[in-house]
Amino acid sequence: MNVTHHPKAQLRGAMCVVAASVLWGTTGTAAAFAPGVSPLAIGAVAMGLGGLLQALFAARHIAAQAGSLLGRWRLATLGAVAVAVYPLAFYSSMHLSGVAVGTVVSIGSAPVAAALIERFADRKRLGRQWILGALLGVGGAALLSFAGHTPAGPAPAAAAPAAAEAAADWSPTAGILLGLLAGTTYALYSWTAHRLAATGVTSRAAMGSIFGLGGLLLMPVLAVTGGPLLESWGNVSVGAYMAVVPMFAGYLLFGWGLARVGASTATGISLLETAVAAVLAVLVVGERLPAPGWLGAAVVLASLFILAPRPRPAKVPAGQPRAAEPPAAESTGVLPPGAPGQYRGPQQQACPQPQQQNP
């Protein structure tokens, strides 16, 4: 029996993505404890060091599958470049166009970009369930973000009205364009990791190689912008937390889930990040969320029930005994060869333990 294609295995993969989204939702609250650090430095330390930790954690798997990875170096390089561009574009988008607009454009555009990539690259048709869930998720994220938006920073200085007016003209537009770039690169590295897994590379080796290369690309950015991270132990703690918890642990969970659900489904579920970020901002940072914001959070949560795959018992003819469910230790396998963009490699657990040997 094809057990990875079994809906319960897909559901476990979706739960891994949910857990990753919860960890990602803590990044905004963590960054609030280091106000003197630039967005570029936050993005570079989080994704850069987190990516290198991913590569170190998966070193044995990467070495064991070096031949397969080298044979697909173009795909791995494409994912690494997307990993490096994403945090710079994402945090710059929020800096230029505001947290609300930057967040909704970046995170909200990712499921659409992932669906378009799968549609044209893998010839995967979009189901009505996914379209409904994605529309609900994007709409809820937009409502959540704009409901809590307040202008940041002091008013422009009167001494330079022309410069302030010029900056006000181009900043929101540039922020929106950078948000679209962030959403596209997020969807792109998710797709490349899933595509590598579809060729037989384990999810740990795929994510470790892509994020390791992307982390190396971000090191020059961190060297130039990361000085304020060393000015206090508080800033050091924020940088360490961002790299280890949301980016390292979060993307480990995301990689395990991504091997079992499509990139469009994974990016759609990750809209949960906006709801988690809003709740933490209220509980920890002390921000206030108006009623439309809470409604948006509820809509995002509702979209998860539509986007997440649900187990459906197979129909068994009357009088015929039902086949036993596969053991937990064999909860993954391979998908049908004709399934585009799906995992066709060695068997893995739905959420493998770190000490598991490479198949």
N, C-alpha and C positions, 0 to 999 in steps of 0.2 A: 504493500500500500504506500502511496506517496504521502508521507507524513508531514513534510514541510509545507505542502500545499493544504494540509488539514487546517480548517478554520481555527482550531484551538491554537495551533502554532502561530498563525497569523495574529491572533488576538494577543498572545504573549509578546510578539514583536511590537504590536501597537502599544502595549503597556510599557515596554522599554522606552519608546519614544515619548510617552506621557511623562515618565520619570525624568527623562532628559530635559523636557520642556520646563518642568518645575524647577530644576537646577538653573537653567538659563534665565528664568524669571527673576532670580536673585541678583543678577549682575547690576541692574540699575540701582538697587538699594545699596549694594556694596560700593559702587562707584561714588555714591553720595558721601561716603566717609573719606574720600580723597578729592576734595573739590579743587585742589591746586594742580591736579594732574590733567594733562590735555587729553581730549578724546582719542587722538592718534596713539598716545602712549598707552592708554587703557586697552585699546584694541590690539596693539602690538604685543603687550605683555600677556594679555589673556590668550589670544590665539597663537602667538609665537611660542611662548614657553609651554602652553598646553599642548601644542602640536608636537613639540620635541619630546614631551613626556609620553605622548601617544606612541611615537616612534620607538622610544626606549622600551616601553612596556611590550610592544609587539616585535622587538628586535629578533627574537628567535623565529617567529612566524615569517617575518620579512626575509630573513636569511634562507629559510627553508623553501620559500617560494620566489627567490630572487629571479630565477629563470622566467617564470610566468610574468612577473612584474616588468622585467626588462623587455620581454616580448610585447608588452602593452605600455611602453614608456610614454607614448603620446597621450594616452588616456590618463595615466597617472600624472603627467605634467600639467595637463589641462585642469585636473582637479586641484593640484597644488597651487597653481596660479589663482584659481577661484578662491581657495582658502585664504591666500594672502590678501587678495583684494577685498574680500567681504568685510572684515572688521574695520578696515580703513574707510570704506564707503559708508558703512552703517553708522559709525560714530560721527563721521563728518556730516552725514545727512541730518542727524539729530542736532548737531551744533549749528548748522546753517539755517535749517527750516523749522527748528523747534522739536522738542521731544515728541509731541503728539503727531505732527505731520511726518517726521522722519521714521517713527516707529510704525505707523500704519502703512506707509508706502513700502518700507523695507520688508516687514514681516507679512503684510497683506498681499504683496505682489509675488511672494515666493511660491505659494501653491499654484498660482496661475502660470508662472514661468515653468515650474516643474511639469505641469500638465502639458504645456506646449512642447517642452523638450521631449517628453515621452511620446507625445502624439506624432511628432515629425521624425524623431530619431528611432523610436521603437515601434512605430505604427500602432500604438496602443489607443484603443477607443476609450472615450470618457463616458462613464456610466452616469445615469441620472442621479444616483445616490451620491456620487462624488460631487457632482455639480451643485446639488442642493446643499450638501455639507460645506463646501468651499464658499459658496455665496453667503451662507449664514455666518461662517467663521470670519470672513473678511468684513462683512457688515458689522458684526459684533465688535471686532477689533477697531474699526473706524469709530463706532459710537463710543467705545471705551476711551480711546485716545483723545478724541476731540472734546469729550465731556469734561475731561480734567485739565484741558490746556489753559495755561496762563502765560502771558508774556514773560520771558526771562531776561534778567539783567536790567540795568538802568537805562533811562532814555538817552538817545544820542546827544553828544555834546553840541551846544549851540555854536561853538567856535568853528565847527566844520560842517555846516548844514549840507553842502553839496556832496561831500564824501559820504555822510551818513545816508543821504537820499539815494546815492548811487549804490551803496551797499545794500540798502533795503530793497532795491529793485532786483538785483541779481541773486541775492542770497537764497530766498525761498525757492526760486527756480532751480538753482544749482543743487539745493538740498533735495528737492524732489527727484532730479535726475540721478543724484548719487544714491537715493533710496531705491530707485528702480534698478540701479546697478547692483546694490547690495542684495536685493531680492533675487535677481538673476544669478548672481554668483553663488548664493546660498543654494538655490535649486540646482545649479550646475555641479557643485562638488558633491551634493547628495546623489545626483544621478550618476556621476562617474564612479563613486564608491559602490553604488548598487550594480552598475554595469561590470565593474571588476569582479564583484562577487558572482555575477552571472556567468563569468568565464571560468570559474573554478577557484579563484583566489578567496581565501577565508576572509571574513569580515574584519578580523583583527589586523591581518596583513594589509588589506585594502585601505582601511582607515589610517593605520599607522604610517604607511608609505605616503599617502596623500597629505596628511597633516604634518608629518615630519618634514617633507619638502616645503610645504607652505610655511611652517615655522622658521625654517632657514631663510626663506625669502623675507620674513618680517624682522629678522635680527638687525639689519641696517636701520630700519625705521625705529626700532627700540633703542638702538645706540644713539640716535640723533635726538629723540624726543623723550627718552626715559629718565632724564636727570631728576625731575621732581619726585619720581618714585623712591629715590634714596634719601630724600630730605628728612623723613621722619619714619619711625617704626610703624605708625599708622598707615602710611602710604605703602610701605613694604608689605604689611599684612594684607592690604587690599589687593595688591598685585599678586601676592602668593595665592590668596583665595581665588581670585579670578582665574588664574592659570590652572590650579589643581582641581577645584570643585566643579564649577560650571563647564569649563572647557575640557579638562581631562576626563573626569568621571562622567560628565554629561555626554560627551561625544563617544565615549565607550558604549554607553547605553544606546545612544542614537545609532551607532554602527551595528550593534547587535539587532536592533529592531529593524533597521533599514534593509538587512539581508532577508527579511521575511515579509515586508510590506513594500509597495512601490514607493518611489520617490515622491510622487504627487500626494499619496496618502500620508506619508511621513511629514512632509512640509505642511500639509493641512492640519494635522494633529498638533504640530508645534505652535499653532496659533494660541494654544493654551498659555504660552509664555506671556502674552499681553495681560491676561487675567491675573496670573500669579504676580507679575510686576506691579499691577495696580493695587492688589490687596496688600502686598508687602509695603508699598509706599504709604498706605494708610496706617498700617499697624506699627511699622518700624520708624519710618521717616517722619510721620505725623501729618502727611498731606490729607486733604479732604477730597472725597470722591462723591460727586453729586449723583442724584438718582439715575440720570441717563447712563452714567458710567457703570453703576451696578447692573443696570439692564444689559449693557454691552457685555459685561463679564458673564452674565447668565447666558446670553446668546452664544458666546464663544464656547462655554461648557456644553451647551445643547448641541453645537455642531460636532463635538467629539463623538457623541453617541451615533451620529450619522456616518462620520468618516471612519470610525474604528470598525474593523471587520468583526462580525459576530459569528460564533459557532452555530452551525445548523446541522442537526442530526440527519444522517443520510436516510433516504426512504428505503425501507426494506419490505419486500413483498410479504403479504400475509402468510403466516405459517413458516416463514424462513427465519432462522435465528440471526440476531444482529451480530455483526463482526465485532470482535473485541477491540477496544481502543488500544493503539500502540503504546508500549511502555514509555514512561517519562524519559528514560535514558535514550530513547530512539525518537525523540520528538521532532527531529528534523531529518531531511533527506534532500531530494532534488525535485524540482518542478518539471512538468512536461517539457520536452525540448521545444515545443512550439510556443511556449509562453514568453513573450518579448520582455526583456529587461528583468527577468526573474533569476533567482539563484539556481545554478545548475552545477554547483561544485561539490566538494566533499561534505559529508554529514557533519552538523554541528548541533549543539544545544541551542534552544531558543535564547537563553541568556547564559552563555558558557562561563564557567568559573575561570579566574585567571590562571589557576594551576593546571588547567587541562592541556594535554599535549596536542601539538599540531597533528591533524589527521594525516 
